[in-house]
Amino acid sequence: QQQVKQSPQSLIVQKGGISIINCAYENTAFDYFPWYQQFPGKGPALLIAIRPDVSEKKEGRFTISFNKSAKQFSLHIMDSQPGDSATYFCAATYTGTASKLTFGTGTRLQVTL
Amino acid sequence: DVKVTQSSRYLVKRTGEKVFLECVQDMDHENMFWYRQDPGLGLRLIYFSYDVKMKEKGDIPEGYSVSREKKERFSLILESASTNQTSMYLCASSFGGTPDTQYFGPGTRLTVL
């Protein structure tokens, strides 16, 4: 049962372009939506996160856009760089679940020169 | 810096063997998690623990068991390894509370022949 659907599975973007990864969720109890970034040979690491009381959160070149009514959220990477090449996972959780995360299936991003 | 270490980066075992994967965290975190990561399936939770000697099943516990005798150590056990358990296994820990961040180890690539 896939509670968080992520797309696309893979993405190739030119250096300087905008990378966009989309996620959709089903469980309306979810109240925290983090994104994790994973480089080859490493474990995932928290990149940025949002709560549903705001529609957008920006940290440097990374922005989360959140649409509560549509139950969708997306990660935008502005001015994408080769160093951003990694696998990105969206996730969701809700208060009282002992921090259990439900992850999307991941997006492999490649930023070309 | 939070450090989560896993006992092996690569492991090759035979079908039917008993396999132990060890995870240690050094930040006095309450919660610990075991995931498996497979292409196209993302990260799937096997088991988690929110306290010493406490454990809860995740989404795919079949064929696995866990042990948490000390707060810093969380072990994943494959009682009788099978080829469909060939995968990347990731351990994570978190402090707890809301919101919470999971910190991942580098993973163990297990191959069952």
Backbone of each chain as ProteinMPNN parsed JSONL, in Angstrom:
{"seq_chain_A": "QQQVKQSPQSLIVQKGGISIINCAYENTAFDYFPWYQQFPGKGPALLIAIRPDVSEKKEGRFTISFNKSAKQFSLHIMDSQPGDSATYFCAATYTGTASKLTFGTGTRLQVTL", "coords_chain_A": {"N_chain_A": [[0.858, -1.194, 0.0], [0.897, 1.928, -1.14], [1.469, 4.832, 0.338], [2.624, 7.253, -0.083], [3.213, 8.714, -3.031], [5.649, 9.123, -5.484], [7.148, 11.047, -8.052], [9.169, 12.142, -10.851], [10.615, 8.86, -11.527], [13.212, 9.003, -12.366], [15.41, 11.677, -13.352], [16.812, 13.979, -15.526], [18.681, 16.862, -15.671], [19.892, 19.9, -16.984], [22.836, 21.681, -16.038], [22.255, 24.534, -14.094], [19.576, 24.57, -14.577], [16.1, 23.995, -13.532], [15.115, 21.642, -11.188], [12.439, 19.492, -10.587], [10.543, 17.662, -8.368], [7.88, 15.573, -7.579], [5.401, 14.769, -5.13], [2.693, 12.874, -3.783], [0.211, 12.349, -1.339], [-1.881, 10.213, 0.714], [-2.908, 9.923, 3.275], [-4.6, 11.935, 5.395], [-3.891, 12.586, 7.921], [-1.213, 13.013, 8.078], [1.338, 15.241, 9.106], [3.81, 16.309, 8.785], [6.407, 16.801, 6.551], [9.186, 15.715, 5.288], [12.108, 15.993, 3.171], [14.581, 13.829, 1.96], [17.988, 13.429, 1.064], [20.144, 11.443, -0.83], [23.375, 10.468, -1.432], [25.471, 8.498, -3.615], [26.574, 5.505, -2.082], [26.168, 6.424, 0.453], [24.1, 6.949, 3.4], [20.672, 8.178, 3.456], [20.06, 11.694, 4.062], [18.595, 14.322, 5.947], [17.192, 16.946, 4.094], [15.402, 19.15, 3.726], [12.351, 20.316, 5.21], [8.758, 20.483, 5.729], [5.813, 21.802, 7.289], [2.21, 21.426, 7.166], [0.996, 23.905, 7.624], [2.067, 25.946, 6.243], [2.577, 27.141, 2.89], [4.845, 27.125, 1.454], [8.362, 26.559, 1.653], [11.618, 27.721, 1.864], [15.042, 27.074, 1.427], [17.963, 28.215, 0.734], [18.864, 27.113, -2.427], [16.868, 25.289, -2.519], [13.45, 24.507, -2.46], [10.365, 23.777, -0.947], [7.145, 23.219, -2.087], [3.814, 23.268, -1.051], [0.626, 21.832, -1.244], [-2.155, 21.64, 0.349], [-4.881, 21.051, -0.067], [-4.871, 19.567, -2.382], [-3.357, 17.502, -1.57], [-0.62, 17.29, -2.137], [2.908, 17.708, -2.579], [5.981, 19.298, -3.43], [9.413, 19.292, -4.488], [11.632, 21.774, -5.38], [14.546, 22.459, -7.091], [16.537, 25.027, -7.583], [18.676, 26.534, -10.068], [20.233, 24.172, -10.637], [22.978, 22.036, -9.818], [25.876, 20.028, -10.708], [26.751, 18.783, -8.357], [24.395, 18.339, -7.048], [23.444, 15.996, -7.931], [21.937, 13.09, -7.078], [19.931, 10.792, -5.144], [16.613, 11.484, -4.339], [14.285, 11.48, -1.739], [10.945, 11.833, -0.865], [8.965, 12.144, 2.097], [6.636, 11.332, 4.73], [4.941, 11.907, 7.814], [3.168, 11.631, 10.959], [2.206, 13.242, 14.009], [2.817, 11.459, 16.97], [3.518, 8.992, 16.099], [5.844, 7.825, 16.877], [7.902, 8.869, 15.365], [7.86, 7.506, 12.945], [8.45, 7.23, 9.513], [6.913, 7.475, 6.336], [8.052, 6.678, 3.274], [8.501, 7.974, -0.063], [9.092, 6.504, -3.331], [11.467, 7.36, -4.377], [13.623, 9.516, -6.337], [15.906, 9.597, -8.861], [18.236, 11.913, -9.499], [20.065, 13.436, -12.042], [22.406, 15.816, -12.812], [23.572, 17.426, -15.538], [26.497, 18.707, -17.225]], "CA_chain_A": [[0.0, 0.0, 0.0], [1.771, 3.069, -1.309], [0.784, 5.993, 0.884], [3.261, 8.438, -0.635], [3.591, 8.438, -4.411], [6.689, 10.067, -5.903], [7.488, 11.031, -9.473], [9.432, 10.967, -11.66], [11.563, 7.906, -10.969], [14.529, 9.545, -12.673], [15.326, 13.025, -13.9], [18.076, 14.534, -16.004], [18.538, 18.3, -15.792], [21.154, 20.568, -17.297], [23.369, 22.612, -15.036], [21.584, 25.822, -14.11], [18.135, 24.377, -14.749], [15.273, 23.752, -12.345], [14.704, 20.256, -10.99], [11.173, 19.434, -9.864], [10.137, 16.315, -7.975], [6.537, 15.676, -7.03], [4.894, 13.708, -4.261], [1.284, 12.946, -3.41], [-0.054, 11.478, -0.199], [-3.289, 9.84, 0.885], [-3.315, 9.993, 4.669], [-4.77, 13.335, 5.782], [-3.33, 12.781, 9.26], [0.188, 13.408, 7.96], [1.513, 16.646, 9.461], [5.22, 16.696, 8.663], [6.81, 16.287, 5.249], [10.599, 15.977, 5.028], [12.79, 15.455, 2.001], [15.903, 13.297, 2.246], [18.902, 13.388, -0.075], [21.078, 10.342, -0.668], [24.456, 10.349, -2.396], [25.913, 7.102, -3.767], [27.419, 4.971, -1.019], [25.847, 7.058, 1.74], [22.712, 6.885, 3.812], [19.926, 9.419, 3.244], [20.206, 12.747, 5.061], [17.529, 15.314, 5.85], [17.516, 18.097, 3.267], [14.48, 20.233, 4.037], [11.072, 19.755, 5.635], [7.68, 21.467, 5.813], [4.558, 21.448, 7.939], [1.121, 21.85, 6.282], [0.434, 25.218, 7.915], [2.634, 26.905, 5.295], [2.482, 26.63, 1.517], [6.167, 27.101, 0.823], [9.532, 26.745, 2.514], [12.789, 27.869, 1.021], [16.348, 27.06, 2.073], [18.941, 28.331, -0.332], [18.315, 26.796, -3.754], [15.857, 24.24, -2.358], [12.14, 25.002, -2.037], [9.228, 22.849, -0.921], [5.821, 23.805, -2.285], [2.849, 22.364, -0.427], [-0.772, 22.082, -1.584], [-2.882, 20.792, 1.284], [-6.162, 20.601, -0.623], [-4.588, 18.547, -3.39], [-2.525, 16.484, -0.91], [0.591, 17.167, -2.932], [4.012, 18.595, -2.264], [7.039, 19.123, -4.415], [10.737, 19.855, -4.22], [12.208, 22.507, -6.501], [15.963, 22.78, -6.929], [16.849, 26.096, -8.526], [20.092, 26.585, -10.474], [20.754, 22.838, -10.313], [24.414, 21.864, -9.996], [26.291, 18.617, -10.739], [26.83, 18.289, -6.983], [23.052, 17.982, -6.579], [23.134, 14.658, -8.438], [21.682, 12.232, -5.918], [18.564, 10.279, -5.088], [15.808, 12.275, -3.425], [13.105, 10.801, -1.21], [10.004, 12.553, -0.034], [8.467, 11.319, 3.192], [5.553, 11.932, 5.508], [4.683, 11.297, 9.11], [2.255, 12.427, 11.777], [2.511, 13.292, 15.428], [2.361, 10.321, 17.738], [3.871, 7.714, 15.453], [7.227, 7.516, 17.238], [8.77, 9.322, 14.275], [7.837, 6.632, 11.767], [8.321, 7.92, 8.239], [6.513, 6.762, 5.136], [8.865, 7.246, 2.207], [8.215, 7.761, -1.469], [9.953, 5.502, -3.969], [12.75, 7.958, -4.722], [13.897, 10.081, -7.669], [17.338, 9.7, -9.12], [18.499, 13.147, -10.25], [21.385, 13.632, -12.634], [22.58, 17.159, -13.352], [24.656, 17.347, -16.519], [27.217, 19.968, -17.481]], "C_chain_A": [[0.888, 1.235, 0.0], [1.051, 4.304, -0.812], [1.377, 7.298, 0.401], [3.777, 8.063, -2.021], [4.523, 9.524, -4.905], [6.949, 9.908, -7.385], [8.345, 12.243, -9.816], [10.409, 10.028, -10.961], [12.991, 8.364, -11.221], [14.37, 10.851, -13.432], [16.72, 13.452, -14.327], [17.851, 16.018, -16.293], [19.901, 18.895, -16.144], [21.547, 21.502, -16.171], [22.71, 23.985, -15.209], [20.072, 25.731, -14.258], [17.408, 24.155, -13.432], [14.877, 22.275, -12.311], [13.423, 20.269, -10.158], [10.796, 17.978, -9.625], [8.819, 16.433, -7.217], [6.171, 14.486, -6.15], [3.435, 13.962, -3.941], [1.045, 11.963, -2.277], [-1.55, 11.244, -0.06], [-3.788, 10.104, 2.303], [-3.399, 11.447, 5.139], [-4.27, 13.619, 7.193], [-1.858, 13.194, 9.208], [0.338, 14.895, 8.273], [2.971, 17.102, 9.414], [5.762, 15.998, 7.428], [8.277, 16.638, 4.999], [11.042, 15.422, 3.675], [14.185, 15.013, 2.438], [16.687, 13.186, 0.942], [19.922, 12.281, 0.173], [22.098, 10.334, -1.795], [24.902, 8.888, -2.476], [26.847, 6.678, -2.643], [27.153, 5.547, 0.357], [24.403, 6.767, 2.111], [22.005, 8.198, 3.517], [20.168, 10.411, 4.381], [19.11, 13.778, 4.846], [18.007, 16.527, 5.071], [16.688, 19.312, 3.685], [13.147, 19.613, 4.412], [10.04, 20.872, 5.771], [6.524, 20.911, 6.629], [3.425, 22.011, 7.098], [0.509, 23.204, 6.599], [1.049, 26.315, 7.055], [2.603, 26.286, 3.903], [3.844, 26.522, 0.842], [7.242, 27.273, 1.882], [10.76, 26.731, 1.64], [14.044, 27.836, 1.883], [17.399, 27.046, 0.973], [18.305, 28.061, -1.682], [17.173, 25.781, -3.693], [14.564, 24.827, -1.8], [11.155, 23.847, -2.021], [7.98, 23.675, -1.151], [4.794, 22.796, -1.797], [1.43, 22.789, -0.775], [-1.627, 21.138, -0.76], [-4.165, 20.236, 0.672], [-5.955, 19.487, -1.65], [-3.802, 17.383, -2.815], [-1.282, 16.201, -1.741], [1.664, 18.106, -2.401], [5.164, 18.279, -3.206], [8.32, 19.802, -3.957], [11.225, 20.52, -5.5], [13.668, 22.799, -6.167], [16.3, 23.808, -8.015], [18.333, 26.063, -8.857], [20.783, 25.258, -10.156], [22.23, 22.72, -10.682], [24.772, 20.378, -10.051], [26.385, 17.994, -9.347], [25.484, 17.949, -6.38], [22.648, 16.593, -7.061], [23.086, 13.672, -7.284], [20.297, 11.62, -6.083], [17.813, 11.041, -4.004], [14.555, 11.495, -3.026], [12.212, 11.813, -0.504], [9.494, 11.597, 1.034], [7.352, 12.065, 3.908], [5.403, 11.184, 6.817], [3.644, 12.136, 9.842], [2.581, 12.24, 13.244], [1.958, 12.062, 16.128], [2.69, 8.981, 17.128], [5.292, 7.306, 15.789], [8.167, 7.78, 16.073], [8.815, 8.385, 13.086], [7.617, 7.461, 10.512], [7.794, 6.965, 7.179], [7.21, 7.436, 3.976], [8.23, 7.033, 0.839], [9.256, 6.82, -2.058], [11.29, 6.059, -4.443], [12.827, 8.457, -6.154], [15.401, 10.215, -7.82], [17.575, 10.898, -10.03], [19.93, 13.145, -10.761], [21.429, 15.03, -13.236], [23.802, 17.137, -14.259], [25.274, 18.724, -16.754], [26.688, 20.672, -18.708]], "O_chain_A": [[1.543, 1.552, 0.993], [0.121, 4.782, -1.461], [0.723, 8.34, 0.46], [4.655, 7.212, -2.167], [4.23, 10.711, -4.766], [6.972, 8.797, -7.914], [8.258, 13.268, -9.14], [10.965, 10.371, -9.918], [13.876, 8.143, -10.394], [13.345, 11.102, -14.066], [17.686, 13.303, -13.578], [16.957, 16.388, -17.055], [20.934, 18.438, -15.654], [20.703, 22.038, -15.452], [22.623, 24.517, -16.315], [19.37, 26.726, -14.079], [18.017, 24.131, -12.362], [14.366, 21.736, -13.293], [13.335, 20.971, -9.15], [10.738, 17.172, -10.554], [8.664, 17.276, -6.334], [6.58, 13.352, -6.402], [2.994, 15.106, -3.84], [1.614, 10.871, -2.261], [-2.37, 11.965, -0.629], [-4.947, 10.464, 2.505], [-2.373, 12.115, 5.265], [-4.231, 14.776, 7.614], [-1.319, 13.677, 10.204], [-0.43, 15.718, 7.775], [3.316, 18.159, 9.943], [5.613, 14.787, 7.26], [8.578, 17.743, 4.547], [10.428, 14.51, 3.121], [14.875, 15.715, 3.178], [16.138, 12.895, -0.121], [20.497, 12.192, 1.258], [21.741, 10.211, -2.967], [24.733, 8.13, -1.521], [27.787, 7.393, -2.294], [27.835, 5.2, 1.322], [23.59, 6.39, 1.267], [22.659, 9.226, 3.344], [20.446, 10.019, 5.515], [18.737, 14.074, 3.711], [19.078, 17.072, 5.339], [17.237, 20.378, 3.963], [12.839, 18.502, 3.98], [10.388, 22.045, 5.91], [6.288, 19.704, 6.654], [3.637, 22.984, 6.375], [-0.419, 23.625, 5.909], [0.625, 27.469, 7.113], [2.603, 25.064, 3.754], [3.976, 25.903, -0.214], [7.081, 28.007, 2.857], [10.933, 25.857, 0.79], [14.11, 28.479, 2.931], [17.683, 26.012, 0.368], [17.32, 28.702, -2.047], [16.579, 25.457, -4.721], [14.575, 25.549, -0.803], [11.107, 23.04, -2.949], [7.771, 24.7, -0.502], [4.894, 21.606, -2.095], [1.067, 23.956, -0.623], [-1.806, 19.975, -1.121], [-4.493, 19.068, 0.879], [-6.775, 18.576, -1.763], [-3.6, 16.378, -3.497], [-0.935, 15.051, -2.011], [1.365, 19.162, -1.843], [5.303, 17.163, -3.706], [8.311, 20.741, -3.161], [11.232, 19.908, -6.568], [13.981, 23.32, -5.097], [16.34, 23.489, -9.203], [19.151, 25.626, -8.048], [21.809, 25.238, -9.476], [22.674, 23.229, -11.712], [24.046, 19.551, -9.499], [26.124, 16.802, -9.184], [25.422, 17.336, -5.315], [21.616, 16.069, -6.64], [24.085, 13.453, -6.6], [19.588, 11.904, -7.048], [18.312, 11.22, -2.893], [13.863, 10.927, -3.87], [12.674, 12.563, 0.356], [9.586, 10.379, 0.882], [7.155, 13.264, 3.715], [5.696, 9.993, 6.914], [3.286, 13.225, 9.392], [3.147, 11.229, 13.66], [0.81, 11.668, 15.925], [2.2, 7.948, 17.582], [5.893, 6.517, 15.059], [9.104, 7.021, 15.825], [9.744, 8.47, 12.283], [6.71, 8.291, 10.455], [8.179, 5.796, 7.13], [6.994, 8.62, 3.715], [7.522, 6.053, 0.608], [10.183, 6.393, -1.37], [12.158, 5.296, -4.868], [12.196, 7.912, -7.059], [16.073, 10.86, -7.015], [17.165, 10.897, -11.191], [20.875, 12.889, -10.016], [20.594, 15.385, -14.068], [24.919, 16.867, -13.816], [24.65, 19.758, -16.511], [27.18, 21.743, -19.064]]}, "seq_chain_B": "DVKVTQSSRYLVKRTGEKVFLECVQDMDHENMFWYRQDPGLGLRLIYFSYDVKMKEKGDIPEGYSVSREKKERFSLILESASTNQTSMYLCASSFGGTPDTQYFGPGTRLTVL", "coords_chain_B": {"N_chain_B": [[28.606, 15.801, 15.795], [26.103, 13.585, 14.686], [26.482, 10.118, 14.727], [25.935, 7.202, 13.016], [26.651, 3.926, 12.832], [27.228, 1.007, 10.885], [27.763, -2.483, 10.97], [28.893, -3.815, 8.77], [29.837, -3.029, 5.396], [29.529, -4.498, 3.092], [28.174, -7.715, 2.55], [28.14, -11.175, 2.094], [26.166, -13.975, 1.973], [24.992, -17.374, 2.413], [22.059, -19.088, 1.279], [19.744, -19.905, 3.796], [21.431, -19.435, 5.91], [21.992, -17.906, 9.129], [21.784, -14.514, 9.723], [23.308, -11.625, 11.005], [22.874, -8.219, 11.379], [24.385, -5.35, 12.479], [23.883, -2.296, 14.258], [24.943, 0.817, 15.455], [24.504, 3.716, 17.391], [25.611, 6.963, 18.42], [24.421, 9.003, 19.819], [22.674, 8.901, 21.942], [20.05, 8.414, 21.205], [16.513, 7.849, 21.293], [14.919, 6.413, 19.481], [15.216, 3.807, 17.061], [15.715, 2.403, 13.821], [15.169, -0.013, 11.222], [15.544, -0.323, 7.781], [14.899, -1.543, 4.465], [16.284, -1.02, 1.257], [15.327, -0.925, -2.006], [15.62, -0.798, -5.562], [13.287, 1.304, -7.131], [11.419, 0.824, -5.208], [11.89, 2.313, -3.022], [12.463, 3.254, 0.418], [11.72, 0.915, 2.778], [10.175, 0.184, 5.805], [11.3, -2.086, 8.177], [11.501, -2.938, 10.932], [11.113, -1.139, 14.002], [12.331, 0.54, 16.96], [11.497, 2.042, 19.988], [12.536, 2.199, 22.439], [14.757, 0.672, 24.809], [14.704, -2.817, 24.589], [12.193, -2.694, 23.509], [10.127, -3.11, 20.676], [8.682, -2.696, 17.445], [6.739, -3.849, 14.729], [7.38, -3.013, 11.358], [6.532, -2.177, 8.023], [7.264, -4.397, 6.505], [7.94, -6.918, 8.032], [8.232, -9.673, 7.807], [10.2, -12.563, 7.952], [12.254, -11.411, 9.29], [13.826, -10.462, 12.389], [14.434, -8.535, 15.394], [16.682, -7.04, 17.78], [17.163, -5.232, 20.752], [19.098, -4.622, 23.126], [20.694, -2.797, 24.376], [20.684, 0.769, 24.612], [22.088, 2.087, 22.584], [22.446, 0.274, 20.546], [21.169, -1.65, 17.874], [19.977, -4.497, 16.48], [19.524, -6.339, 13.514], [18.086, -9.34, 12.475], [18.289, -12.05, 10.349], [16.731, -14.915, 10.279], [16.821, -17.21, 8.664], [18.351, -16.885, 5.916], [17.208, -15.804, 2.719], [17.146, -15.722, -0.886], [15.552, -13.633, -1.765], [15.965, -11.723, 0.084], [18.16, -10.344, -0.527], [19.541, -7.233, -0.632], [19.858, -3.647, 0.042], [20.492, -2.64, 3.269], [19.466, -0.345, 5.624], [20.155, 1.428, 8.552], [18.74, 3.583, 10.997], [18.547, 6.331, 13.315], [16.806, 8.305, 15.783], [16.065, 11.191, 17.8], [13.522, 11.603, 18.81], [10.278, 13.087, 19.555], [8.629, 16.046, 18.202], [8.997, 18.254, 15.491], [10.845, 15.458, 14.066], [14.076, 14.123, 13.267], [15.53, 11.694, 11.274], [18.573, 9.935, 11.407], [20.801, 8.429, 9.308], [22.712, 5.404, 8.853], [25.494, 4.241, 6.778], [24.684, 2.045, 5.363], [24.283, -1.482, 4.599], [25.184, -3.664, 2.156], [23.676, -6.513, 1.364], [24.092, -9.68, 0.041], [22.507, -12.599, -0.832], [23.218, -15.812, -1.614]], "CA_chain_B": [[27.9, 15.174, 14.681], [25.498, 12.287, 14.938], [27.123, 9.069, 13.959], [25.289, 5.893, 13.004], [27.555, 3.006, 12.148], [26.724, -0.334, 10.618], [28.906, -3.374, 11.169], [29.532, -4.202, 7.511], [29.356, -2.342, 4.203], [29.147, -5.548, 2.158], [28.055, -9.014, 3.187], [27.658, -12.233, 1.208], [25.759, -15.13, 2.776], [24.334, -18.461, 1.699], [20.665, -19.371, 1.616], [19.566, -20.693, 5.003], [22.293, -18.972, 6.995], [21.479, -16.89, 10.048], [22.553, -13.307, 9.449], [23.171, -10.543, 11.98], [23.32, -6.889, 10.978], [24.489, -4.558, 13.697], [23.831, -0.842, 14.1], [25.27, 1.52, 16.689], [24.428, 5.174, 17.313], [26.373, 7.542, 19.524], [23.796, 10.247, 20.265], [21.688, 8.655, 22.984], [18.723, 8.513, 20.602], [15.5, 6.922, 21.779], [14.349, 5.596, 18.403], [16.093, 3.225, 16.045], [14.916, 1.86, 12.71], [15.798, -0.781, 10.147], [14.887, -0.255, 6.483], [15.586, -2.077, 3.301], [16.155, -0.139, 0.107], [15.361, -1.639, -3.276], [15.328, 0.108, -6.68], [11.885, 1.445, -7.503], [10.531, 0.599, -4.054], [12.22, 3.272, -1.974], [12.859, 2.724, 1.724], [10.603, 0.25, 3.443], [10.486, -0.035, 7.213], [11.22, -3.488, 8.593], [11.203, -2.879, 12.353], [11.689, -0.014, 14.724], [12.37, 0.412, 18.411], [11.429, 3.356, 20.609], [13.146, 2.109, 23.759], [15.463, -0.587, 25.009], [13.882, -4.033, 24.657], [10.898, -2.477, 22.866], [10.197, -3.185, 19.228], [7.409, -2.744, 16.733], [6.842, -4.23, 13.331], [7.15, -2.012, 10.328], [5.683, -2.575, 6.908], [7.688, -5.677, 5.909], [8.717, -7.63, 9.043], [8.297, -11.12, 7.594], [11.534, -13.095, 7.688], [13.23, -10.653, 10.069], [13.586, -10.146, 13.79], [15.355, -7.502, 15.865], [17.054, -7.083, 19.192], [17.726, -3.995, 21.28], [19.444, -4.877, 24.524], [21.267, -1.554, 24.871], [20.07, 1.902, 23.924], [22.839, 2.52, 21.42], [22.651, -0.809, 19.596], [19.938, -2.241, 17.337], [20.403, -5.565, 15.582], [18.556, -6.971, 12.607], [18.435, -10.762, 12.356], [17.616, -12.859, 9.342], [16.826, -16.246, 10.885], [17.205, -18.148, 7.612], [18.417, -15.963, 4.781], [16.719, -16.264, 1.421], [17.65, -14.876, -1.981], [14.749, -12.412, -1.887], [16.404, -10.766, 1.093], [19.269, -9.595, -1.09], [19.094, -5.844, -0.634], [20.607, -2.699, 0.853], [19.842, -2.464, 4.566], [19.823, 0.926, 6.233], [19.768, 1.658, 9.927], [18.593, 4.996, 11.321], [18.16, 6.623, 14.693], [16.275, 9.651, 15.975], [15.904, 11.579, 19.195], [12.126, 11.545, 19.215], [9.676, 14.402, 19.611], [8.005, 16.532, 16.982], [9.318, 17.269, 14.471], [11.992, 14.626, 14.39], [14.951, 13.853, 12.136], [16.203, 10.402, 11.322], [19.958, 9.946, 10.956], [21.028, 7.116, 8.71], [24.019, 4.842, 8.628], [25.867, 4.164, 5.36], [24.047, 0.897, 4.721], [24.944, -2.769, 4.373], [24.711, -4.349, 0.942], [23.645, -7.947, 1.637], [23.808, -10.575, -1.076], [22.249, -13.979, -0.396], [23.409, -16.689, -2.787]], "C_chain_B": [[27.334, 13.821, 15.092], [26.195, 11.242, 14.095], [26.342, 7.767, 14.139], [26.185, 4.971, 12.2], [26.898, 1.643, 11.993], [27.924, -1.265, 10.497], [29.627, -3.731, 9.878], [29.005, -3.336, 6.381], [28.838, -3.343, 3.174], [29.159, -6.882, 2.891], [27.524, -10.005, 2.173], [27.376, -13.458, 2.065], [25.089, -16.17, 1.88], [22.888, -18.599, 2.154], [20.599, -20.271, 2.852], [20.436, -20.27, 6.164], [21.555, -17.99, 7.878], [22.393, -15.681, 9.917], [22.248, -12.248, 10.507], [23.699, -9.257, 11.364], [23.261, -6.008, 12.219], [24.493, -3.067, 13.374], [24.096, -0.202, 15.454], [25.159, 3.023, 16.451], [25.041, 5.765, 18.579], [25.734, 8.801, 20.103], [22.703, 10.04, 21.299], [20.25, 8.791, 22.464], [17.784, 7.447, 21.136], [15.092, 5.914, 20.71], [15.422, 5.043, 17.482], [15.238, 2.447, 15.051], [15.793, 0.98, 11.814], [14.913, -0.694, 8.899], [15.626, -1.165, 5.497], [15.278, -1.18, 2.114], [16.332, -0.955, -1.156], [14.988, -0.679, -4.396], [13.843, 0.124, -7.013], [10.913, 1.26, -6.359], [10.825, 1.566, -2.909], [12.716, 2.603, -0.713], [11.62, 2.143, 2.395], [11.016, -0.151, 4.852], [10.272, -1.495, 7.587], [10.765, -3.575, 10.05], [11.708, -1.551, 12.896], [11.569, -0.242, 16.229], [12.37, 1.804, 19.009], [11.982, 3.336, 22.029], [13.877, 0.781, 23.842], [14.46, -1.712, 25.234], [12.486, -3.848, 24.065], [11.084, -2.532, 21.358], [8.796, -3.194, 18.66], [7.661, -3.118, 15.282], [6.62, -3.028, 12.449], [6.252, -2.568, 9.249], [6.016, -3.952, 6.343], [8.505, -6.495, 6.901], [8.949, -9.119, 8.776], [9.724, -11.554, 7.239], [12.637, -12.415, 8.48], [12.834, -10.64, 11.545], [14.628, -9.123, 14.218], [15.627, -7.705, 17.346], [17.627, -5.731, 19.588], [17.917, -4.18, 22.787], [20.065, -3.65, 25.185], [20.747, -0.412, 24.017], [20.785, 2.225, 22.618], [22.917, 1.474, 20.308], [21.328, -1.462, 19.187], [20.348, -3.25, 16.28], [19.242, -6.083, 14.752], [19.016, -8.397, 12.364], [17.596, -11.39, 11.253], [17.795, -14.306, 9.788], [17.299, -17.304, 9.891], [17.184, -17.377, 6.296], [17.903, -16.609, 3.5], [17.166, -15.274, 0.353], [16.837, -13.593, -2.126], [15.03, -11.397, -0.78], [17.698, -10.074, 0.675], [18.826, -8.151, -1.272], [20.127, -4.966, 0.06], [19.824, -2.497, 2.145], [20.389, -1.205, 5.231], [19.286, 0.991, 7.651], [19.656, 3.163, 10.142], [18.269, 5.142, 12.799], [17.603, 8.039, 14.75], [16.045, 9.906, 17.449], [14.484, 11.351, 19.687], [11.573, 12.952, 19.296], [9.155, 14.812, 18.261], [8.477, 17.95, 16.684], [10.595, 16.517, 14.813], [12.798, 14.391, 13.126], [15.578, 12.49, 12.322], [17.604, 10.546, 10.73], [20.314, 8.522, 10.529], [22.5, 6.716, 8.74], [24.29, 4.705, 7.142], [25.263, 2.972, 4.627], [24.924, -0.341, 4.663], [24.338, -3.411, 3.145], [24.822, -5.849, 1.19], [23.284, -8.705, 0.366], [23.633, -11.979, -0.513], [22.289, -14.875, -1.627], [22.686, -18.014, -2.614]], "O_chain_B": [[27.999, 13.023, 15.753], [26.464, 11.447, 12.912], [26.121, 7.301, 15.257], [26.444, 5.215, 11.022], [26.128, 1.194, 12.842], [28.973, -0.877, 9.982], [30.842, -3.929, 9.884], [27.838, -2.945, 6.401], [27.854, -3.09, 2.478], [30.022, -7.148, 3.728], [26.56, -9.712, 1.464], [28.248, -13.923, 2.799], [24.68, -15.883, 0.754], [22.548, -18.26, 3.288], [21.309, -21.272, 2.941], [20.207, -20.7, 7.294], [20.616, -17.324, 7.443], [23.616, -15.801, 9.99], [21.092, -12.008, 10.855], [24.832, -9.208, 10.884], [22.244, -5.93, 12.908], [25.032, -2.637, 12.355], [23.546, -0.623, 16.472], [25.65, 3.543, 15.449], [25.001, 5.164, 19.652], [26.396, 9.578, 20.791], [21.881, 10.932, 21.507], [19.355, 9.226, 23.188], [18.181, 6.311, 21.398], [14.938, 4.724, 20.985], [16.403, 5.716, 17.165], [14.186, 1.909, 15.394], [16.994, 1.208, 11.674], [13.71, -0.952, 8.948], [16.798, -1.499, 5.675], [14.174, -0.653, 1.978], [17.362, -1.599, -1.352], [14.124, 0.176, -4.204], [13.221, -0.928, -7.159], [9.716, 1.508, -6.51], [10.077, 1.62, -1.933], [13.311, 1.526, -0.756], [10.604, 2.821, 2.549], [12.072, -0.749, 5.06], [9.207, -2.065, 7.347], [9.758, -4.215, 10.354], [12.605, -0.926, 12.329], [10.814, -1.096, 16.695], [13.151, 2.659, 18.592], [11.907, 4.336, 22.743], [13.642, -0.123, 23.04], [13.492, -1.562, 25.98], [11.674, -4.772, 24.119], [12.088, -2.051, 20.832], [7.847, -3.639, 19.305], [8.674, -2.743, 14.693], [5.803, -2.153, 12.735], [5.327, -3.333, 9.523], [5.151, -4.608, 5.765], [9.68, -6.751, 6.636], [9.768, -9.75, 9.443], [10.361, -10.988, 6.35], [13.807, -12.78, 8.37], [11.663, -10.788, 11.894], [15.592, -8.871, 13.495], [14.92, -8.425, 18.051], [18.452, -5.154, 18.881], [17.02, -3.926, 23.591], [19.977, -3.479, 26.401], [20.412, -0.597, 22.847], [20.138, 2.602, 21.641], [23.414, 1.776, 19.224], [20.487, -1.782, 20.027], [20.995, -2.895, 15.295], [18.124, -6.239, 15.243], [20.189, -8.64, 12.081], [16.371, -11.277, 11.231], [18.89, -14.859, 9.685], [18.083, -18.187, 10.24], [16.143, -17.236, 5.654], [18.131, -17.79, 3.237], [17.518, -14.134, 0.654], [17.369, -12.571, -2.561], [14.403, -10.34, -0.723], [18.265, -9.301, 1.447], [17.857, -7.875, -1.979], [21.125, -5.451, 0.592], [18.626, -2.214, 2.112], [21.598, -1.028, 5.378], [18.131, 0.659, 7.919], [20.399, 3.934, 9.534], [17.786, 4.212, 13.446], [17.886, 8.868, 13.885], [15.858, 8.982, 18.241], [14.267, 10.957, 20.833], [12.317, 13.918, 19.124], [9.218, 14.052, 17.294], [8.367, 18.803, 17.565], [11.328, 16.89, 15.729], [12.252, 14.454, 12.024], [16.094, 12.169, 13.392], [17.797, 11.188, 9.697], [20.151, 7.561, 11.28], [23.399, 7.553, 8.664], [23.424, 5.013, 6.323], [25.326, 2.902, 3.4], [26.152, -0.253, 4.678], [23.136, -3.671, 3.091], [25.924, -6.397, 1.225], [22.291, -8.401, -0.294], [24.503, -12.486, 0.194], [21.498, -14.717, -2.557], [22.739, -18.867, -3.501]]}, "name": "protein", "num_of_chains": 2, "seq": "QQQVKQSPQSLIVQKGGISIINCAYENTAFDYFPWYQQFPGKGPALLIAIRPDVSEKKEGRFTISFNKSAKQFSLHIMDSQPGDSATYFCAATYTGTASKLTFGTGTRLQVTLDVKVTQSSRYLVKRTGEKVFLECVQDMDHENMFWYRQDPGLGLRLIYFSYDVKMKEKGDIPEGYSVSREKKERFSLILESASTNQTSMYLCASSFGGTPDTQYFGPGTRLTVL"}
